[in-house]
């Protein structure tokens, strides 16, 4: 299961401070249980708002109970100044819960192309549709396909993360409008790892 944060930067916060305080890889006290797999910033202004994404792999929905308990505890309130600073520096505009029929992972490096899509197709059909596109797109790598759980996440509901070595490698893939028999693409954006994005 994945918990995805959709994050905006407060424009009154200098970007260098935002990047340091917003780096969640060093902020979470219980990182052994929850694993941040991606922390991306929209680059070259291509893509929808909010401009930042953080993808956390969590064991199950029960982690939200544990998080609420932790964030209400004296341990957090009195003993985690790094996390307090982070929550003042970033604006988590929305979050959602997702299942991951594809989770092949990705690296920090590269150009991450995120597609936001709507689909009512069964998971097996959706995976086949994305895998076929991955075979045809040969320059990029399909890293994740995330399906929103119920309505717990923003529309259009689902997202896929691809990784390309460059804009030039992405171009032929981005120019192809896929058939909408299985999924309907609504938005797409290009991202770099937090701190590497161009505003």
DRENPA-3360 file (N, C-alpha, C; in nm, 2 decimals, always signed):
BEGIN
1 = XXXXXXXX = +0.09/-0.12/+0.00/+0.00/+0.00/+0.00/+0.09/+0.12/+0.00 ~ +0.04/+0.23/-0.06/+0.12/+0.35/-0.07/+0.03/+0.47/-0.02 ~ +0.10/+0.56/+0.05/+0.05/+0.68/+0.10/+0.12/+0.79/+0.02 ~ +0.04/+0.87/-0.06/+0.10/+0.97/-0.15/+0.07/+1.11/-0.10 ~ +0.17/+1.19/-0.08/+0.14/+1.33/-0.04/+0.16/+1.42/-0.17 ~ +0.06/+1.51/-0.18/+0.06/+1.61/-0.29/+0.10/+1.74/-0.22 ~ +0.21/+1.80/-0.25/+0.27/+1.91/-0.17/+0.29/+2.03/-0.26 ~ +0.26/+2.15/-0.20/+0.29/+2.27/-0.26/+0.40/+2.35/-0.18;
9 = XXXXXXXX = +0.47/+2.43/-0.24/+0.57/+2.52/-0.17/+0.51/+2.65/-0.15 ~ +0.52/+2.70/-0.02/+0.47/+2.83/+0.01/+0.57/+2.93/-0.05 ~ +0.52/+3.02/-0.14/+0.61/+3.10/-0.22/+0.68/+3.21/-0.13 ~ +0.64/+3.22/+0.00/+0.71/+3.31/+0.09/+0.83/+3.24/+0.15 ~ +0.84/+3.11/+0.13/+0.95/+3.03/+0.18/+1.06/+3.02/+0.07 ~ +1.18/+3.07/+0.10/+1.29/+3.05/+0.00/+1.31/+2.91/-0.04 ~ +1.32/+2.89/-0.17/+1.33/+2.75/-0.22/+1.44/+2.67/-0.16 ~ +1.55/+2.73/-0.13/+1.66/+2.65/-0.07/+1.63/+2.60/+0.07;
17 = XXXXXXXX = +1.55/+2.68/+0.14/+1.51/+2.64/+0.28/+1.40/+2.53/+0.26 ~ +1.31/+2.55/+0.17/+1.21/+2.45/+0.14/+1.27/+2.32/+0.11 ~ +1.37/+2.32/+0.03/+1.43/+2.19/-0.01/+1.50/+2.12/+0.10 ~ +1.56/+2.20/+0.19/+1.63/+2.14/+0.30/+1.53/+2.08/+0.40 ~ +1.43/+2.17/+0.44/+1.34/+2.13/+0.54/+1.23/+2.03/+0.49 ~ +1.21/+2.03/+0.36/+1.11/+1.94/+0.29/+1.16/+1.81/+0.26 ~ +1.29/+1.79/+0.28/+1.35/+1.66/+0.25/+1.31/+1.56/+0.36 ~ +1.21/+1.48/+0.32/+1.15/+1.39/+0.42/+1.23/+1.26/+0.45;
25 = XXXXXXXX = +1.33/+1.24/+0.36/+1.42/+1.12/+0.38/+1.49/+1.12/+0.52 ~ +1.50/+1.24/+0.58/+1.57/+1.24/+0.71/+1.48/+1.29/+0.82 ~ +1.35/+1.30/+0.79/+1.26/+1.36/+0.90/+1.17/+1.26/+0.97 ~ +1.15/+1.14/+0.92/+1.05/+1.05/+0.99/+1.12/+0.96/+1.09 ~ +1.07/+0.96/+1.21/+1.13/+0.89/+1.32/+1.12/+0.74/+1.31 ~ +1.02/+0.69/+1.23/+1.00/+0.55/+1.23/+1.02/+0.50/+1.09 ~ +1.13/+0.54/+1.03/+1.16/+0.51/+0.89/+1.18/+0.36/+0.86 ~ +1.21/+0.28/+0.96/+1.23/+0.13/+0.94/+1.10/+0.07/+0.89;
33 = XXXXXXXX = +0.99/+0.12/+0.93/+0.86/+0.06/+0.90/+0.80/+0.12/+0.77 ~ +0.81/+0.25/+0.75/+0.76/+0.32/+0.63/+0.88/+0.35/+0.55 ~ +0.87/+0.34/+0.42/+0.98/+0.37/+0.33/+0.94/+0.47/+0.23 ~ +1.01/+0.58/+0.22/+0.98/+0.68/+0.12/+1.05/+0.63/-0.01 ~ +0.97/+0.61/-0.12/+1.03/+0.56/-0.24/+1.06/+0.67/-0.34 ~ +0.98/+0.78/-0.34/+1.00/+0.89/-0.43/+0.97/+1.02/-0.36 ~ +1.05/+1.12/-0.39/+1.02/+1.26/-0.35/+1.05/+1.35/-0.46 ~ +0.95/+1.39/-0.54/+0.97/+1.45/-0.67/+0.92/+1.60/-0.67;
41 = XXXXXXXX = +0.99/+1.68/-0.75/+0.94/+1.82/-0.77/+0.92/+1.84/-0.92 ~ +0.81/+1.90/-0.95/+0.78/+1.93/-1.09/+0.89/+2.02/-1.15 ~ +0.94/+1.98/-1.27/+1.05/+2.06/-1.33/+1.00/+2.13/-1.45 ~ +1.06/+2.24/-1.48/+1.04/+2.32/-1.60/+0.89/+2.36/-1.61 ~ +0.82/+2.36/-1.50/+0.68/+2.40/-1.49/+0.58/+2.32/-1.57 ~ +0.62/+2.20/-1.61/+0.53/+2.11/-1.69/+0.46/+2.01/-1.60 ~ +0.33/+2.03/-1.59/+0.25/+1.94/-1.51/+0.16/+2.02/-1.42 ~ +0.07/+1.95/-1.35/-0.04/+2.01/-1.27/+0.02/+2.05/-1.13;
49 = XXXXXXXX = -0.06/+2.13/-1.06/-0.04/+2.16/-0.92/-0.11/+2.05/-0.84 ~ -0.07/+2.02/-0.72/+0.05/+2.07/-0.65/+0.18/+2.02/-0.72 ~ +0.29/+2.09/-0.70/+0.41/+2.07/-0.78/+0.50/+1.96/-0.72 ~ +0.47/+1.91/-0.61/+0.56/+1.81/-0.54/+0.48/+1.68/-0.50 ~ +0.55/+1.57/-0.51/+0.49/+1.44/-0.47/+0.59/+1.37/-0.38 ~ +0.54/+1.30/-0.28/+0.61/+1.21/-0.19/+0.54/+1.08/-0.19 ~ +0.60/+0.97/-0.23/+0.54/+0.84/-0.22/+0.60/+0.76/-0.11 ~ +0.51/+0.71/-0.02/+0.56/+0.63/+0.09/+0.50/+0.49/+0.08;
57 = XXXXXXXX = +0.58/+0.39/+0.09/+0.53/+0.25/+0.10/+0.51/+0.22/+0.24 ~ +0.38/+0.18/+0.28/+0.35/+0.15/+0.41/+0.29/+0.00/+0.42 ~ +0.30/-0.06/+0.53/+0.26/-0.20/+0.53/+0.11/-0.22/+0.52 ~ +0.03/-0.13/+0.57/-0.11/-0.14/+0.57/-0.18/-0.02/+0.62 ~ -0.31/-0.01/+0.61/-0.38/+0.11/+0.65/-0.37/+0.14/+0.80 ~ -0.34/+0.04/+0.88/-0.32/+0.05/+1.02/-0.21/+0.15/+1.06 ~ -0.12/+0.17/+0.96/-0.01/+0.27/+0.99/-0.07/+0.41/+1.02 ~ -0.18/+0.44/+0.96/-0.24/+0.57/+0.98/-0.28/+0.59/+1.13;
65 = XXXXXXXX = -0.33/+0.48/+1.19/-0.36/+0.48/+1.33/-0.23/+0.51/+1.41 ~ -0.12/+0.44/+1.37/+0.00/+0.46/+1.44/+0.05/+0.60/+1.42 ~ +0.04/+0.66/+1.30/+0.09/+0.79/+1.28/+0.01/+0.89/+1.36 ~ -0.13/+0.88/+1.37/-0.21/+0.97/+1.45/-0.17/+0.96/+1.59 ~ -0.14/+0.84/+1.64/-0.10/+0.83/+1.78/+0.03/+0.89/+1.80 ~ +0.13/+0.88/+1.71/+0.26/+0.94/+1.73/+0.25/+1.09/+1.72 ~ +0.18/+1.15/+1.62/+0.17/+1.29/+1.61/+0.09/+1.36/+1.72 ~ +0.02/+1.28/+1.80/-0.05/+1.33/+1.92/+0.03/+1.31/+2.05;
73 = XXXXXXXX = +0.14/+1.24/+2.04/+0.22/+1.20/+2.16/+0.32/+1.31/+2.20 ~ +0.36/+1.30/+2.33/+0.46/+1.39/+2.38/+0.59/+1.37/+2.31 ~ +0.62/+1.24/+2.27/+0.74/+1.21/+2.19/+0.75/+1.30/+2.07 ~ +0.65/+1.32/+2.00/+0.65/+1.41/+1.88/+0.65/+1.55/+1.92 ~ +0.55/+1.59/+2.01/+0.53/+1.73/+2.05/+0.66/+1.79/+2.11 ~ +0.73/+1.71/+2.19/+0.85/+1.76/+2.26/+0.98/+1.72/+2.21 ~ +0.98/+1.62/+2.12/+1.11/+1.56/+2.09/+1.15/+1.55/+1.94 ~ +1.07/+1.61/+1.85/+1.11/+1.60/+1.71/+1.11/+1.73/+1.64;
81 = XXXXXXXX = +1.20/+1.82/+1.68/+1.21/+1.95/+1.62/+1.22/+1.95/+1.46 ~ +1.29/+1.85/+1.41/+1.31/+1.84/+1.27/+1.18/+1.83/+1.19 ~ +1.09/+1.74/+1.25/+0.96/+1.72/+1.19/+0.87/+1.84/+1.20 ~ +0.88/+1.91/+1.32/+0.80/+2.03/+1.33/+0.84/+2.14/+1.23 ~ +0.97/+2.15/+1.21/+1.02/+2.25/+1.11/+0.97/+2.21/+0.97 ~ +0.98/+2.08/+0.94/+0.93/+2.03/+0.81/+0.78/+2.07/+0.78 ~ +0.70/+2.04/+0.88/+0.56/+2.07/+0.87/+0.53/+2.22/+0.86 ~ +0.62/+2.30/+0.90/+0.60/+2.45/+0.89/+0.65/+2.49/+0.75;
89 = XXXXXXXX = +0.74/+2.42/+0.69/+0.80/+2.46/+0.57/+0.73/+2.41/+0.44 ~ +0.65/+2.30/+0.45/+0.58/+2.25/+0.34/+0.43/+2.25/+0.36 ~ +0.36/+2.26/+0.25/+0.22/+2.26/+0.26/+0.17/+2.13/+0.19 ~ +0.13/+2.03/+0.27/+0.08/+1.90/+0.21/-0.07/+1.93/+0.18 ~ -0.09/+1.96/+0.05/-0.23/+2.01/+0.01/-0.33/+1.89/+0.02 ~ -0.28/+1.77/-0.01/-0.37/+1.66/-0.02/-0.29/+1.53/+0.00 ~ -0.35/+1.43/+0.04/-0.28/+1.29/+0.04/-0.38/+1.19/+0.00 ~ -0.33/+1.07/-0.04/-0.42/+0.96/-0.08/-0.36/+0.83/-0.05;
97 = XXXXXXXX = -0.45/+0.73/-0.05/-0.40/+0.59/-0.03/-0.42/+0.51/-0.16 ~ -0.32/+0.43/-0.19/-0.32/+0.36/-0.32/-0.27/+0.22/-0.31 ~ -0.32/+0.13/-0.39/-0.27/+0.00/-0.41/-0.17/+0.01/-0.53 ~ -0.08/-0.08/-0.54/+0.02/-0.07/-0.65/+0.03/-0.20/-0.73 ~ -0.05/-0.21/-0.84/-0.04/-0.33/-0.92/+0.09/-0.34/-0.99 ~ +0.16/-0.23/-1.01/+0.30/-0.23/-1.06/+0.39/-0.15/-0.96 ~ +0.49/-0.21/-0.91/+0.59/-0.14/-0.83/+0.73/-0.19/-0.86 ~ +0.78/-0.15/-0.97/+0.91/-0.20/-1.01/+1.02/-0.11/-0.96;
105 = XXXXXXXX = +0.98/+0.01/-0.90/+1.08/+0.09/-0.84/+1.15/+0.18/-0.94 ~ +1.22/+0.28/-0.89/+1.29/+0.37/-0.97/+1.41/+0.43/-0.90 ~ +1.50/+0.50/-0.96/+1.61/+0.56/-0.90/+1.59/+0.71/-0.89 ~ +1.68/+0.78/-0.81/+1.67/+0.92/-0.80/+1.70/+0.99/-0.93 ~ +1.79/+0.94/-1.01/+1.84/+1.00/-1.13/+1.73/+0.98/-1.24 ~ +1.74/+1.07/-1.34/+1.65/+1.06/-1.45/+1.54/+1.16/-1.45 ~ +1.46/+1.16/-1.56/+1.35/+1.24/-1.57/+1.22/+1.16/-1.54 ~ +1.15/+1.19/-1.44/+1.03/+1.11/-1.40/+0.91/+1.18/-1.47;
113 = XXXXXXXX = +0.84/+1.09/-1.54/+0.72/+1.14/-1.62/+0.60/+1.07/-1.54 ~ +0.51/+1.16/-1.49/+0.40/+1.11/-1.41/+0.27/+1.13/-1.49 ~ +0.20/+1.03/-1.51/+0.06/+1.03/-1.57/-0.04/+1.02/-1.47 ~ -0.14/+1.11/-1.47/-0.26/+1.10/-1.38/-0.37/+1.05/-1.47 ~ -0.44/+0.95/-1.43/-0.54/+0.89/-1.51/-0.66/+0.84/-1.44 ~ -0.77/+0.81/-1.51/-0.89/+0.76/-1.46/-0.91/+0.62/-1.52 ~ -0.96/+0.52/-1.45/-0.98/+0.39/-1.50/-1.07/+0.31/-1.41 ~ -1.16/+0.24/-1.46/-1.25/+0.14/-1.39/-1.21/+0.00/-1.42;
121 = XXXXXXXX = -1.10/-0.02/-1.50/-1.06/-0.15/-1.54/-1.01/-0.24/-1.43 ~ -1.03/-0.37/-1.43/-0.97/-0.45/-1.33/-0.82/-0.44/-1.34 ~ -0.76/-0.47/-1.22/-0.61/-0.45/-1.21/-0.53/-0.52/-1.32 ~ -0.57/-0.65/-1.35/-0.50/-0.73/-1.44/-0.50/-0.66/-1.58 ~ -0.61/-0.61/-1.62/-0.63/-0.54/-1.75/-0.54/-0.41/-1.75 ~ -0.55/-0.34/-1.64/-0.47/-0.22/-1.64/-0.32/-0.24/-1.64 ~ -0.28/-0.34/-1.57/-0.13/-0.38/-1.58/-0.09/-0.42/-1.72 ~ -0.18/-0.50/-1.79/-0.14/-0.54/-1.92/-0.14/-0.42/-2.02;
129 = XXXXXXXX = -0.23/-0.32/-2.00/-0.23/-0.20/-2.08/-0.10/-0.12/-2.06 ~ -0.06/-0.10/-1.94/+0.06/-0.03/-1.91/+0.19/-0.11/-1.96 ~ +0.19/-0.24/-1.94/+0.31/-0.32/-1.98/+0.32/-0.31/-2.14 ~ +0.21/-0.31/-2.20/+0.21/-0.30/-2.35/+0.27/-0.17/-2.39 ~ +0.23/-0.06/-2.33/+0.28/+0.07/-2.36/+0.43/+0.08/-2.32 ~ +0.47/+0.01/-2.22/+0.61/+0.01/-2.18/+0.70/-0.06/-2.29 ~ +0.64/-0.17/-2.34/+0.72/-0.24/-2.45/+0.73/-0.16/-2.57 ~ +0.62/-0.09/-2.61/+0.62/+0.00/-2.73/+0.70/+0.12/-2.71;
137 = XXXXXXXX = +0.72/+0.17/-2.58/+0.79/+0.30/-2.56/+0.94/+0.29/-2.54 ~ +0.99/+0.17/-2.54/+1.13/+0.13/-2.53/+1.23/+0.22/-2.47 ~ +1.21/+0.35/-2.47/+1.32/+0.44/-2.41/+1.30/+0.46/-2.26 ~ +1.18/+0.44/-2.21/+1.16/+0.47/-2.07/+1.13/+0.34/-1.99 ~ +1.12/+0.35/-1.86/+1.09/+0.24/-1.78/+0.97/+0.27/-1.69 ~ +0.88/+0.18/-1.69/+0.76/+0.19/-1.60/+0.80/+0.15/-1.46 ~ +0.78/+0.25/-1.37/+0.83/+0.23/-1.23/+0.71/+0.19/-1.14 ~ +0.60/+0.27/-1.15/+0.48/+0.24/-1.06/+0.35/+0.27/-1.14;
145 = XXXXXXXX = +0.25/+0.19/-1.10/+0.11/+0.22/-1.13/+0.04/+0.21/-1.00 ~ -0.02/+0.32/-0.96/-0.09/+0.33/-0.84/-0.24/+0.36/-0.86 ~ -0.32/+0.27/-0.80/-0.47/+0.28/-0.81/-0.52/+0.33/-0.67 ~ -0.60/+0.44/-0.68/-0.66/+0.50/-0.56/-0.75/+0.40/-0.49 ~ -0.74/+0.39/-0.36/-0.83/+0.31/-0.28/-0.96/+0.38/-0.26 ~ -1.07/+0.33/-0.32/-1.20/+0.40/-0.30/-1.19/+0.54/-0.36 ~ -1.23/+0.64/-0.27/-1.21/+0.78/-0.31/-1.11/+0.85/-0.22 ~ -1.02/+0.78/-0.16/-0.92/+0.83/-0.07/-0.80/+0.88/-0.15;
153 = XXXXXXXX = -0.82/+0.99/-0.22/-0.72/+1.06/-0.30/-0.78/+1.15/-0.40 ~ -0.70/+1.24/-0.45/-0.76/+1.34/-0.55/-0.79/+1.28/-0.68 ~ -0.88/+1.34/-0.76/-0.91/+1.31/-0.89/-0.79/+1.34/-0.98 ~ -0.77/+1.27/-1.09/-0.85/+1.17/-1.15/-0.85/+1.03/-1.09 ~ -0.77/+1.02/-0.98/-0.77/+0.89/-0.91/-0.65/+0.81/-0.91 ~ -0.58/+0.80/-1.02/-0.47/+0.70/-1.03/-0.35/+0.77/-1.09 ~ -0.23/+0.71/-1.07/-0.11/+0.77/-1.13/-0.01/+0.66/-1.17 ~ +0.07/+0.69/-1.27/+0.17/+0.60/-1.32/+0.30/+0.69/-1.32;
161 = XXXXXXXX = +0.41/+0.62/-1.28/+0.54/+0.69/-1.28/+0.63/+0.62/-1.38 ~ +0.69/+0.69/-1.48/+0.78/+0.64/-1.57/+0.91/+0.71/-1.55 ~ +1.02/+0.65/-1.59/+1.15/+0.72/-1.58/+1.22/+0.71/-1.72 ~ +1.27/+0.83/-1.76/+1.34/+0.84/-1.89/+1.47/+0.90/-1.87 ~ +1.57/+0.88/-1.95/+1.70/+0.94/-1.94/+1.71/+1.08/-1.97 ~ +1.61/+1.13/-2.05/+1.61/+1.27/-2.10/+1.48/+1.31/-2.16 ~ +1.46/+1.44/-2.18/+1.35/+1.49/-2.25/+1.34/+1.43/-2.39 ~ +1.46/+1.43/-2.46/+1.46/+1.37/-2.59/+1.41/+1.23/-2.60;
169 = XXXXXXXX = +1.45/+1.15/-2.50/+1.40/+1.01/-2.49/+1.25/+1.00/-2.46 ~ +1.20/+1.10/-2.38/+1.06/+1.10/-2.35/+0.97/+1.14/-2.47 ~ +1.02/+1.23/-2.56/+0.94/+1.29/-2.66/+0.86/+1.19/-2.74 ~ +0.92/+1.08/-2.80/+0.83/+0.99/-2.88/+0.72/+0.93/-2.80 ~ +0.75/+0.89/-2.68/+0.65/+0.83/-2.59/+0.54/+0.93/-2.56 ~ +0.57/+1.05/-2.53/+0.47/+1.15/-2.49/+0.39/+1.19/-2.61 ~ +0.44/+1.18/-2.73/+0.36/+1.22/-2.85/+0.25/+1.12/-2.88 ~ +0.26/+1.00/-2.83/+0.16/+0.89/-2.86/+0.04/+0.90/-2.77;
177 = XXXXXXXX = -0.08/+0.92/-2.82/-0.20/+0.93/-2.74/-0.25/+0.79/-2.73 ~ -0.25/+0.72/-2.62/-0.29/+0.58/-2.61/-0.44/+0.57/-2.62 ~ -0.48/+0.45/-2.67/-0.63/+0.42/-2.67/-0.69/+0.43/-2.53 ~ -0.81/+0.48/-2.53/-0.87/+0.50/-2.39/-0.97/+0.39/-2.36 ~ -0.94/+0.27/-2.41/-1.03/+0.16/-2.38/-1.01/+0.11/-2.24 ~ -0.89/+0.13/-2.18/-0.86/+0.08/-2.05/-0.84/+0.19/-1.94 ~ -0.78/+0.30/-1.98/-0.75/+0.41/-1.90/-0.76/+0.54/-1.98 ~ -0.80/+0.65/-1.91/-0.81/+0.78/-1.98/-0.71/+0.87/-1.91;
185 = XXXXXXXX = -0.61/+0.91/-1.98/-0.51/+1.00/-1.92/-0.57/+1.14/-1.91 ~ -0.55/+1.21/-1.80/-0.61/+1.34/-1.77/-0.50/+1.45/-1.77 ~ -0.39/+1.42/-1.70/-0.28/+1.51/-1.69/-0.15/+1.43/-1.70 ~ -0.04/+1.50/-1.73/+0.10/+1.45/-1.72/+0.19/+1.56/-1.68 ~ +0.30/+1.52/-1.61/+0.40/+1.62/-1.57/+0.54/+1.56/-1.57 ~ +0.64/+1.64/-1.57/+0.78/+1.60/-1.57/+0.84/+1.64/-1.43 ~ +0.91/+1.55/-1.37/+0.96/+1.57/-1.24/+1.11/+1.53/-1.23 ~ +1.18/+1.59/-1.13/+1.31/+1.55/-1.09/+1.30/+1.52/-0.94;
193 = XXXXXXX = +1.40/+1.45/-0.89/+1.41/+1.43/-0.75/+1.42/+1.57/-0.68 ~ +1.36/+1.58/-0.56/+1.35/+1.70/-0.48/+1.49/+1.76/-0.47 ~ +1.51/+1.88/-0.51/+1.63/+1.95/-0.51/+1.70/+1.96/-0.65 ~ +1.65/+1.88/-0.74/+1.71/+1.88/-0.87/+1.61/+1.95/-0.97 ~ +1.49/+1.98/-0.92/+1.39/+2.04/-1.01/+1.42/+2.18/-1.05 ~ +1.38/+2.22/-1.17/+1.40/+2.36/-1.22/+1.27/+2.43/-1.20 ~ +1.26/+2.54/-1.13/+1.14/+2.61/-1.10/+1.10/+2.70/-1.22;
% end
